[in-house]
Structure formats: structure tokens, C-alpha cells
Amino acid sequence: MNRRSKVDIINEMLLAIENKNGRIKPTHLMYKANLSYKLLKEYTDELITKGMIEKKDEKDKSFFEITKKGREFIYQFRKMIEFKNTFGI
């Protein structure tokens, strides 16, 4: 079984947020990206620091929202996969 790379996990997280109209609850993100709570926290902290997602709090509920930079990551990642597939890498 292949382990997921860090970039793959980040892409899966960002896609999960994007596919939920750009915002998702932390628990839903944890399940969609198949991460433990500890890993979810590590990755979301990093993505917030890098400006790819933002944490929003509304009425005692937290959400993660994807940013323009996060959407750009998805776009560039998709282009990279297409490049790899084109050349059989």
C-alpha cells in the first residue's frame, strides 16, 4: 500500500473544503481527508500559516474556508498531475 505524501494530503484537504462550497467543519474535514485529530491539527495549522485556508467561528461552530491561494494550489497540483501522466512519470 502506498503512503500518501504531504502534498497529496494537502490536496485532499483543500479539495474536501472546495467540494463543500468552500467551507467545512473540522470534524468533516478530518473524516474526508482520513486524518487523526492530531494530524488534522498539524496540517490545518500549517495551511492557515501559509494562507491557504482560514478558520472562521460562527455561533459556537468552527469552519475552515479555502482561500484564493488554496484554490491556486489545487489548480497547480492538477496541472502537475496532468504533466506527470503526459510523460508517464
C-alpha positions, 0 to 999 in steps of 0.5 A: 500500500502506498503512503500518501505524501504531504502534498497529496494530503494537502490536496485532499484537504483543500479539495474536501473544503472546495467540494463543500462550497468552500467551507467545512467543519473540522470534524468533516474535514478530518473524516474526508481527508482520513486524518487523526485529530492530531494530524488534522491539527498539524496540517490545518495549522500549517495551511492557515500559516501559509494562507491557504485556508482560514478558520472562521467561528460562527455561533459556537461552530468552527469552519475552515474556508479555502482561500484564493491561494488554496484554490491556486494550489489545487489548480497547480497540483492538477496541472502537475498531475496532468504533466506527470501522466503526459510523460508517464512519470 
